[in-house]
Amino acid sequence: MPFHAITAAVEPDGVAIITLNRPDKLNALSIELRREISACLGAWRDEPAVGAVIFTGAGRAFSAGFDVEEFRQPARHAEILASSTAYHRDVWSFPKPTIAAVNGLAAGGGFDLATLCDLRLAADQAWFSHPELRFGAPPLFTPLRWLVGDGVARDLCLTRRRVGAEEALRLGVVSRVVAPGELPEAARALARLVLEAPADALRFTKARITAGRAEAFDRCLAEEHDRAFSELILPSGRW
């Protein structure tokens, strides 16, 4: 399956890796990139060779969020909304464990991607932020609240402040911080640890994890994402 905005690899031990591969754009989540993630995850849903998926970024960023240049193209607004809604659902509902290996900045939609994964670890140079509210784009609040609690999520979303890797560890955003050169192997080791469990048990557990909040996720995506895009972000012209 040829990709341009991501690279995808499946290793012999069942660990699969999706690398956001637009380093010149800080791995901004373009329409093409989101569609490629959706296509890749779709191909891997029932692929027995894939046990767990790691997301990471090429270059110095995990992802700087959405590609705002596309927002300035009204003819693409329907594509932006459709591809974004599908991508969020595909990451959230993927039936196998997912791990975010955050190698650098994770801002806006990049922070969301890390939040939607099951597990997160970060390089010590990584940082997280939700700067988009300043420009009129409400953040995806609910999944972050599930992860770190209501008070911390309000702080991060409303102040838009930058959170370094060590603070992210203290707040519960990530479970481990390592040196940048150690991140790829640390993520693989975490995936291999997860994959010591039988595949059917892992799939059942992941299904229960997502099913427990499926309706709530659908509601939050409809309000915090779809409605925000349709009523605030795309018509505003602020971008």
C-alpha positions in Angstrom: 0.0 0.0 0.0 1.8 3.2 -1.2 1.8 6.2 1.2 3.2 9.6 0.9 2.4 11.5 4.1 3.1 8.6 6.4 5.4 5.5 6.5 4.0 2.2 7.7 5.9 -0.9 8.7 5.1 -4.2 10.4 7.9 -5.9 12.3 8.2 -9.7 12.7 7.1 -9.6 16.4 3.7 -8.0 15.6 4.7 -4.4 16.3 3.5 -2.1 13.6 4.8 1.5 13.3 3.1 4.5 11.7 5.4 7.4 11.3 3.9 10.8 10.4 6.2 11.8 7.6 5.9 15.5 6.8 8.9 16.8 8.8 9.2 20.0 6.7 5.6 20.8 8.0 6.2 19.5 11.5 4.0 16.5 10.6 0.9 18.7 10.2 -2.2 16.6 9.9 -3.2 17.3 6.3 -6.2 15.7 4.6 -3.8 13.3 2.8 -2.1 12.3 6.0 -5.4 11.7 7.9 -6.7 9.6 5.0 -3.5 7.6 4.9 -3.8 6.8 8.6 -7.4 5.8 8.2 -6.5 3.5 5.2 -3.5 2.0 7.1 -5.5 1.3 10.2 -8.3 -0.1 8.1 -5.9 -2.6 6.4 -4.5 -3.6 9.8 -7.7 -4.1 11.7 -8.0 -7.8 10.9 -4.4 -8.4 9.8 -3.0 -11.2 12.1 0.6 -10.0 11.6 -0.3 -6.7 13.4 -0.6 -6.9 17.2 -0.1 -3.3 18.3 0.5 0.0 16.6 3.0 2.7 17.5 2.5 6.3 16.3 5.5 8.6 16.1 6.8 11.5 14.0 9.7 12.0 11.6 12.1 14.8 12.4 11.8 17.1 15.4 8.0 17.0 15.8 5.3 14.4 16.7 2.7 16.7 15.1 2.1 20.4 15.2 -1.6 19.8 14.6 -3.8 20.4 11.6 -2.5 21.9 8.4 -3.9 25.4 8.6 -3.0 26.1 5.0 -5.9 23.8 4.0 -8.3 25.9 6.1 -7.7 28.8 3.7 -9.1 26.8 0.8 -12.9 26.9 1.0 -13.2 24.4 -1.7 -11.6 21.8 0.6 -13.7 22.5 3.7 -15.9 19.5 3.1 -12.9 17.2 2.7 -11.3 18.7 5.9 -14.3 17.9 8.0 -15.0 14.4 6.5 -11.4 13.2 6.7 -11.0 14.6 10.2 -14.1 13.0 11.6 -13.2 9.6 10.0 -9.6 9.8 11.2 -10.6 10.5 14.8 -13.1 7.7 14.9 -10.6 5.3 13.2 -7.9 5.9 15.8 -10.3 5.8 18.7 -12.0 2.6 17.6 -8.9 0.7 16.3 -9.4 -2.8 17.9 -5.7 -3.4 18.9 -3.5 -1.5 21.4 -2.1 1.8 20.2 1.0 3.6 21.6 2.0 7.2 21.0 5.8 7.6 21.0 6.0 11.4 21.3 9.3 12.4 19.9 8.8 16.2 19.8 6.1 18.8 19.9 2.6 17.6 20.1 0.3 20.6 19.6 -3.4 20.9 18.9 -4.4 17.9 16.8 -1.0 16.3 17.5 -1.9 16.4 21.3 -5.3 14.9 20.4 -3.6 12.0 18.5 -1.5 11.2 21.5 -4.5 11.4 23.8 -6.6 9.0 21.6 -3.9 6.3 21.9 -4.1 3.7 24.6 -0.6 4.4 25.9 1.9 7.3 25.7 5.6 7.7 26.3 7.7 10.7 25.4 11.3 11.8 24.6 12.6 14.3 27.2 12.5 17.0 24.6 8.8 16.5 23.8 6.2 19.0 24.8 2.4 19.3 24.6 0.1 22.2 24.0 -3.4 23.2 22.9 -2.8 26.6 21.4 -5.7 26.4 18.9 -8.3 28.1 21.1 -6.4 31.4 20.7 -7.2 31.2 17.0 -10.8 30.3 17.4 -10.6 26.5 17.3 -12.0 24.8 20.4 -9.8 21.8 21.5 -11.1 18.2 21.8 -11.6 18.5 25.6 -13.3 15.3 26.6 -10.7 12.6 25.8 -8.1 14.7 27.6 -10.4 15.1 30.6 -10.8 11.3 30.7 -7.0 11.0 30.8 -5.9 13.6 33.3 -9.0 14.7 35.1 -11.3 17.7 34.7 -9.2 20.3 36.5 -6.0 19.6 34.6 -7.8 19.4 31.3 -9.4 22.8 31.9 -6.0 24.3 32.7 -4.3 22.9 29.6 -7.2 23.8 27.2 -8.0 27.3 28.6 -4.5 28.6 29.3 -3.0 26.9 26.2 0.3 26.7 28.1 3.2 24.5 27.0 3.7 21.3 29.1 7.2 19.7 29.0 7.8 16.0 29.1 8.5 15.8 32.8 5.4 17.8 33.7 3.4 15.6 31.3 4.7 12.6 33.3 3.6 14.1 36.6 0.1 15.0 35.2 -0.4 11.6 33.8 -0.3 12.6 30.1 2.5 10.1 29.5 3.6 7.1 31.5 7.4 7.3 30.8 10.0 9.8 29.7 13.2 8.7 28.0 16.2 10.2 26.1 15.4 10.9 22.5 17.6 8.2 21.2 16.0 5.6 23.5 12.4 6.4 22.4 12.0 4.0 19.4 13.2 1.0 21.3 11.3 2.0 24.5 8.1 2.1 22.4 8.9 -1.2 20.8 9.6 -2.8 24.2 6.3 -1.4 25.6 4.5 -2.9 22.6 6.2 -6.2 23.0 5.2 -6.2 26.7 1.6 -5.6 25.8 1.8 -8.4 23.2 2.8 -11.0 25.7 -1.0 -11.4 26.3 -3.0 -13.6 23.9 -4.3 -11.7 20.9 -8.0 -12.6 21.6 -7.7 -11.4 25.2 -6.1 -8.1 24.0 -8.8 -7.6 21.4 -11.6 -8.3 24.0 -10.0 -5.9 26.5 -9.6 -3.1 23.9 -13.2 -3.6 22.8 -14.3 -3.2 26.4 -12.1 -0.1 26.9 -13.7 1.7 23.9 -17.2 0.3 24.3 -17.4 1.7 27.8 -17.2 5.2 26.4 -18.4 4.8 22.9 -21.6 6.9 23.2 -19.8 9.6 25.1 -17.0 9.7 22.5 -19.6 10.0 19.7 -21.2 12.9 21.5 -18.0 14.7 22.2 -16.8 14.3 18.6 -20.1 15.5 17.3 -20.0 18.6 19.5 -16.3 19.4 20.1 -15.2 18.5 16.6 -17.9 18.4 14.0 -19.9 21.3 15.3 -16.8 23.3 16.1 -15.5 22.8 12.6 -18.8 23.6 10.9 -19.8 26.6 13.0 -16.6 28.1 14.2 -13.4 27.0 12.6 -14.1 26.8 8.9 -16.4 29.9 8.5 -14.2 32.1 10.7 -11.5 33.1 8.3 -9.1 33.5 11.2 -6.6 31.0 9.8 
